[in-house]
Amino acid sequence: MQPAFFLFLLLQLLFATQETHKILTHAGGGRWELMQKSIGISAMHMQLLHTDRVITYDRTDFGASNLSLPQGKCRHDPNDKVLTVDCTAHSVEYDVTTNTFRPLMVQTDLWCSSGAVTPDGSLVQTGGWQDGRYKVRVFSPCNDSSCDWVEVGDGLKEDRWYSTNHILPDGRQIIVGGIDKYNYEFYPKTTASGVYDLPFLKETFHANVYENNLYPFVLLNVDGNLFIFANNRAILFDYVNQTVVKNYPTIPGGDPRNYPSTGSAVLLPLKNLQSGAIEAEVLICGGARENSSSLVDKGVFIPALDTCGRIKITDPNPTWAMETMPYPRVMGDMTLLPNGNVLIINGAGSGTARWEMGRDPVLHPVLYRPDKENGTRFLSKNPTTIPRMYHSTAILVRDGRVLVGGSNPHEHYNFTGVLFPTELSLEAFSPSYLDAEYDTMRPKIVSPLSTANIGYGQKLNVTFQVKGKLDRDEVSVTMVAPSFTTHSFAMNHRLLVLGNEAVTDIENGDVSTFEVHVTTPPSNIIAPSGYYMLFVVHRSIPSEGIWVKIM
C-alpha cells in the first residue's frame, strides 16, 4: 500500500470518529455543527446566563436520564411514579466557551415550567408538574462548579404548568396562566401579593379543541403595559391596575397560535429609543389550524400554518399584516439575531404539539429580515440533519451562533422503533454573518470590557476595531436580552437598537480602531434591569458580544 494512500485512509478514519464539532453544511446558507452528541438529557428548557453557560433541564418524572449525578447523589421522591430513588441528572449546565457540560441536581418536577433571569443574573424558575407545581427554584451562577439549583419551596400561590413569565421593570416576575389557571401572580411576593384574575385567558380557552392558549405570548410594551396574546388574539394589559387597555383584532384566519397549536412570537427590535414615541411591533409565526389536534387524534396530520402576522402594537388603530413563510411550521422557535433579523428554526410541517402529534420535520431554518419590503423578507437557510420536534429549543449565544437542542415527542426517553427518537444532542447554527468572507467587515469590541455596568440614558462610547474599510453610516450598537426558551417561545427576549450618534477615528492601520457614540436605553421599561449582550454591527455583520449590566 502506498504511504500517501495509507495516510488518506487514516485521516478518513480519524474524521469519521469525531463526535463533536462536526461541520454539516456551509456556503452562504449558514453552517451547522454538532457540539455534543449527548448531554444526557433532552433540552426542553434553556437559558443563557452572563457566565456564558446555558442552564437546560427536562422532566424528572419519566425515569432515569442518560447522565449520572456526581458523588453518589440521588433524588429521593416517594411520590414519583417511576423511580422513587433516581441517581441521574435532569438538568445540565453547558459551558459555551469550552463546549463542556456538568450535571445539576433538581429535587422536584420541572416539566413544562417557566422562568426568567433576575437583575442580579440568577435564574428563577417557577412551577412544573406533580410535586413541582407550586415550587420556585433558583440557580445563582458561579465561575466554578460549586453552584447548583436551590429549591425555595412553595413560592407560588397557584400551581403553574404551561405558564409564561416575564421580568418587570421593578425586577419582579409576572407569571401568567397555565393549565386551568385564568389568572396571574408575581414573584417574589410582597405582603400584598396574591392571585389576580385575568378573564382574557378564560375567553381564549377552547375546551372542545384543546386549550390553544397555554404558554401565552407575554411581551413588555414600551408604555410599561403587557402585550398578551393567547389563542388567536391579544390584549394590552395594565397589570398594575388590573385593566385591559386595548383589545387587538383577531389575527386573520382565526387559527390558534399557542400550545398545543404552537406557533412562536417575538417583539421586533426597538429603535429610536430617545424619541418621544417609540414604536413596538410584534411578529407571530406558524402554529396549527384550530382542528389540527382533533384530527391528529384520528390519525390525520394536516399541514401546519405557513403564515406570520405582524402588528404595530403602539398604533392607535393597529391592524395585522400577514406574510407567508417558505414552509408551514408548528413548534418552531424564533430567535432575535444581533443584527436585528429573526431566525425561525426547529419544528414540524404538519400536526401539532403534544406527544407523538407532529410529522414532517422542518429541517431548514428561515431568516426573517424585518426591514425589507413585504414579500422579500424570508430567506431559507441550510438544513440540519436532526429533526427537532416537540420539546426542542433554540437560543442565541454571545458569539452570534444559535444553540439548538432537545426534541422528545415521547412520554419517556425512546431511542429505537419510533419516527423521531428522543434527542440528547446539542447543535450550533452559525448564520452566514459568521462566514470567513466577512472577517474584514467584522467589528471587534475593545472596550468596555465584558460585564461592564451601565446606567439609563447615559452616553456610552464603544471602542472597536475593523480589519477592512469602515462604512460609518452602517455601524450600530445593539443590546440583546437572553431568553428563557421552552415550547417555542423565547420569554423575556428583546433587542434594543442603540444606533450610532457618531463614529470617530482612534487609530488607523492594517487594523483600524474606532469609537462609536451611543446613548443607553432611557428607562427600565424599555430595558428591564439585568444582563444584556452588547454588539457592534457593521453592514449587518455583528461583532462577538460582550456582557453589560444595566441598572
N, C-alpha and C positions, 0 to 999 in steps of 0.2 A: 504494500500500500504506500502511495506517495505521501511524504510528510505533510505537504500542503493540504491534501485531501483529508488526512487524519486530523489535522488542526481544524479544518472546516467542520468535520463531524463532532469533534469535541466541543466546539463553540455552539453548534446547534443543540447538543445535549444540555449544555450549560443554560442556554436561554430557555429551553423547554422546561427546565425545572424551577425557574423563578416564579414564585407565587405572589410577590408583591411588586408594585411599580411596573406592572405590565402595561405597555403602551398599546392601546387598542386601535385608535384611529387618530388621524391628524389632517393636515392640508385644508386650512381655511374654514372648516366647519366645526372647529373645536376638537379637543383631544380628551380621551378617556384614559384613566389609569386605575388599575386595581391596586388599592393601597393595602388592604388586608383581605386575605381570602376568608378569614373568620375572626371576629372579635368575641365569639362565644355566645352572643345574644343577638336578637333581631332588633334593629334600631327603630323602635316605634316612636320614640320622642327624642329630640335633640336640641341642645342649647350650647352655643359657643360662649365661653367666658373670656375675660380680659387677660387670662393667663395663656391664651391660645390653646386651651384644652376644651374639648367637647364632652359634655355630660350627656350620655344617652342611656335610656332604660326601656325595659319591656314590662311584661306582666310577671307576677310571682305565683300565679295560681294554676299553671299548666303542667307543673313538674319540673324536672331538672333542666337547666340550660347546659351549654357546652363549655362552660368556664367555671372552674372551681374557685371557691373563696380561699383566701390565703390563711395559713397558720391555724388550720383546723376550725375555722369559723363555720357556724351553721345557723340557719334561721329556724327557730322553733315556733311553730304555729299549730296549736292543737285543732284549730278550726279549718285548716287547709284540707281541701277535699282530695288532693293528690299526694302531697308529701308533707307530713307534719314536721319532719326534720329534713331540711333542704340545705345542703352544703355547697350549693352552686350560686353564682352571681346572677343577678338580674339587672344590674346596672354597671356601666363601664365609664371610665374616664379615658378619653382618647387624646393623645398629645399630637397636635397637628405638626409641630416643628420636627419632632423625632420619629413620627409615624409609629408610635408605640402605644400600648394601652394597658390598663390595670383594672382588676375587678373592684367594684364597690358593693357595700352591704346595705340592702334595704330590708326592713322588717315586715312592712305591710304592703298590700297590693296597690300598685300604681297604675293599673290598667286604664287606658283611655282617660288620662288625667290632664292637668293643665298647669301652667306656671308662668313665672316672669322673674327677671333679674332685678334686684333692688338697687337703689343708688350706690350702695357700698360694694356692689359686684357679686353678692350672694344670690344663688338660685333658690327661690322659694317655690315649692311645688305643692299643689293642693289637690286633694280628692283622690279618687280611684274607685276600686271595686271591693266588695265584701268588707274586710277589716280595715281597708284603706279609705273608705268613703268620706269620713269626717276628718281625715288626717291632714296635717301640714308637715312637710319635711324641708329641711334647709341644707344646702350644700354651700359651705363657705370655702372658696378656693384657696389653695396654698401653692407654694413653689416646689414642694417635695411630694411625697406620697403619704403624708400623715393625715390628710383631710378625708372625711367620709360623710355620708348622709347622717343627719341628726333629726330624729323624729320629735316634733314639738308636742304631738298628741292630738286630741280632738279640738283642733283650732277653728273648725268650721261650724256654723250654726245648722247648716243643711248638708245632707250628703250630696257630693258633687261628682258626677260621672258624665263625661262628654260635655264639660263646661268650657268656657273661654275666659281667660284672664287678660287684663290689660293694666300696665303700670300707669298710675295717675300723676298729675303734676305735683301732688304733695308726697309722693313716694309710696303711697299705699297701692295695693292691687284691688281692682274690682273683679269679682268672679260672677260671671253671668250664665244663668241657665243650667242645663244638664237634663238628664232623663227625668221627666215628671217634675221639673223644677222651673216654675214660671216666675222666677224672682232673681235677685242678686244680693250679694253681700260684699263686705270689704275685709281685707287682711293687710296689716294687723288690726286687731279690734281696738276700739275705744270704749269708754263706758257707755256711750250711746249707740254703739254698733248693734245692728240687728239684721233682720232679713227684710228686704223691700220688694213688694210685688212689682212685676213687670208684665202687665196684661198682654202686651205685644207678643210675648212668647207663647201664650195660650192661643192667641188668634192665629198664629202661624203653624200651630200643631195640627197635622193631618193624620189622625189616628187610623183612617181606613187605608192609607198608603204608606204606613210607617211615619216616623216623626217628621223627617225632612226639615228639621230646624235645629238639630243638635250641632254643637260646636259653631254657634253663631259667629259671624264675622263682626268683630268689635274693633273699631278704629277711633283714635283720638283726633277729633277735628281741630282746626286752628282756632276755633272760638271757645275751646275747652269742653264742649259737649261731645257726646259719643255717637258716632255713626254705628248703628246696629242693624245688620242685615240677617234675616232668618227666612228660610224657605225661598220666597221669590220677591220679597220687598223689604224695605228698610225704613227706619225712623232716625231722626236726630233727637237724642235723649239728653236732657239735663238731669244728671244723676244726683246733683246737689239738692235740687228742688223736686225731684221725682216727677218730672214733667216731660211730656213729648212736645218738643219744639216744632218739629216738622214731620210730616208723613211724605215719603218719597213715592213716586209712581211705581207700580209693579213692573218688574223687568219684562220687556217684550217677550212674548211667547208663553210667559207664566209658568215655565218649568222651574222646579226647585234647584237650588244650588248648594244646599247644606246637607250634612250627613243624614241618611245614607246616600242621598243623591249628590255625592260630594264633589263640589267644584272648589275653586280657590279664589282668594281675593288679596289685593294689595292696595295700600294708599300710594298713589303715584308720587314721584319726587316733589317735594315742596320747594318752591323757588321764590325769589323776590322777598326774602324774609324780613327786610327792613321796611317794606312798603306798608301802607295803612290797611290794605285789603289783600291778604294772602289767599290765593285760590287753592282749593283742595279738590283733587279728583280721585275717584275710586275705580279700580278695574276688577271685574269679576269674570272669570273664565271657566268654561267647562261645567260638568255636572251630569246629571242623568234626568231623563224625562220622568214626569210625575208617576207614570205607571210602571216604571222600569223594575222596581223592587217586586211588585206583584207579579210581573211577567217572569222574572227570574225564578220565583217560587214554582213556576210551572215549567221551568226548563227553557224559557225563551229569553235570549240575550239580544236586546235591541241596541242600536248604536247610541253611544253617549252623545251629549251635546257638543257641537262644534263652534258654539258662539261665545263671544265675550260681550259684556255690557260695560260701558264706560259712562260715568256720570260725574258732573261737577257739583259736588255736594254743597258748595258755598253759594251757588247761584240762587237768586230769589225764586225762580221757577225752573228747577232742574229737570232735565229730560235725559233719558238713556240714549246713547249712540251705540248701535250694535255693530260688531265686526265678526268675521268668520276666520277661525283658525285653520291651519293646514290639515289638522287631524281632529276628529272627535276625541274627547278626553274626559274621563272621570277619574277622580283620585289623583289628579295632577298637583304638583307643588309649584308655587310661584315665588321666585326669589329676586329681590332687587339687587342689581349689579352696581358696582361703584360708579359707572358712567351714566347711570340713570335708566338703563334698559332693564327689562324684566325677562328672566329666564323661566320658561314653563317646561317642567320636566316631570318624569315618572307618570304612572297611571295606566289606565286601560281604555280601550276603544269601544267597549260595549259592556253592558251590565251595570252594576252598581257596587257600592261598598258593602261591607259585611262579609261573613265567612263564605268563601267559595263562589262569590257572586260576580266576579269580574272576568272578562275574557279579552282576547286580542290586545296584548300589552303594547303600549305606545313607546317604542324604543328611541324615537327621535326627540331630543329637546327642541324647543322652538324659542327663538329670540323675539321679543316684542319691543319695538322701538317707539315709545310714546310720542316723540317729537316729529315723527314722519307723518305724511299725509295718510288718511284713512285709505286702506286698500294696499298700502305698501309697507305696513308696519311689521309683518311677520316674516321671519327667516327660519327655515328648517335647518337643523344642525346635525352633525354626525351622530349616528345611533350608538347606544350601548349594546352589549350582548346579553345583559342580565335584566329580565323583567322585574320591574318594581311596581308591585300591585298594592293590594290593601296593606296598610300599616308600613308604608315606605315614607322616607323623609329626605329633605334636601336643605342645606343651609350654606350661606356664604361664609367663607373664612378670609382671614386678613390678607392673604397673598392674592386674592381675586378669584381663586378656584371655588367651585361649589362642591361640597362634600355630600355624597349620596349614600344612603343606607336603608336597611330594613326591607320589608316585604314578607309578610306572613299571613296569607289568607286562610289559615287553618287554625282550628281551636287549640291544637298542640303543635309542637315542632314536628314537621313532617318533611323528610328529605327524599323519599322514594315513592314511586307509584302515583304521583299527583301531577297535574298540569304545571303548577307553579310551586316548586319546593320552597320551603322556608329558607330565607336568605339571611346569612350571617355576615356577609361581606361588607366592606366599605370601598366605594369608588370615589374618585375625584374627577369632575368635569372641568376642564380648562377652556373657558371661552376663547375665541380666536384672538382677542386682545392680548393674550399671553403668548402668542406666536413670536418666534425669534425675529421675524421680519419687522416687527415693530419696536425692537430694542432701542433703536436710535431716537425714537419719539418718546420712549417711556420715561416718565419722571422718577427720580429717586429722592425721597424726602431726607433732608439733612437735619433739619430742626423744625419744630421742637422734637425732643426725644419722646419715645413711646411712653405711655401712661402719664403724659403731662396733664396738669389741671388747667381748665379754662373756665371763665365765667360767662355770664349772659351779656349780650350787647357790647362786647369788648372788641377792640381792634386786635387782630391776630395776624402775625407775619409768619408765613411758612416758607422756609428756605428749601430749595430743591435743585437737583442737577438734571441735565439732559445732554445726551451724547451728540445729538444732531441739531438741526436748525429748529428754533422755537417759534411757534406761531402764538404770539401773546394773546390774540383775540380768542384763541382756542384753549385757554387754560382756565380751569375752575377747580374749586375745592369742594368736596362733598363729605358729609358725615353720615354713617350708616349705623343704625341701632341693630345689634344682632338679635335674631329671632328665637323664640321658643316655638319649635315646629313639631306639629303632630297632626295627623288626619287632614293633610293638605292645606293647613292654614298656618302661616308664619305670624304668630302672635307678637305684638309689640314691635314689629318690623317697620322702620320708616327711614327715608333718605332725605337729607336736607342739603340743598344746593347753596353753599355759602357764596358762590360766584367768584368774581375777580374784579376788585376795585382798581387794581393797578398791578403791573409786573415790572420789577426793576432788576437791572443787571447787578450782580455781585462780583462775578469773575468770569472772564472769557478764556477759552482754551479748547483743547480737544474735548473736554467735558466742561460745559459751561454751567455756572451757578446763578440762580435767580431767586428772587423773593416775590411771592405773591401776597398781596394785602387783602384781607377779607375782614368781615365783621361776624362775630359768633351769633348764634340764634338769640332772638330777643327775650325769650322767656321759657319757663318750664312747661308752658302749654304747647309751644312749638317743639321743644326738645325736653322731655322729662329728664330729670337729673339722672346721671349714671354714666356708664362707659359706652363710647361710640368708637367705631373705626373711622379714621380720617384719611382721605385720599386726595392726592393731586391728580387731576385728569387733564391730559393734553391730547387734543384731537381724538377724543373718545378712548384714549389708551390710559388706563389708571396706573398709578404707582402701586407698590406694595403699601398697604395701610399702616398707620400707627394707631395706637390706642390713645384716646383722650378722655378725660373725665370732666364732664360739665356739671357745675354745681351753682 
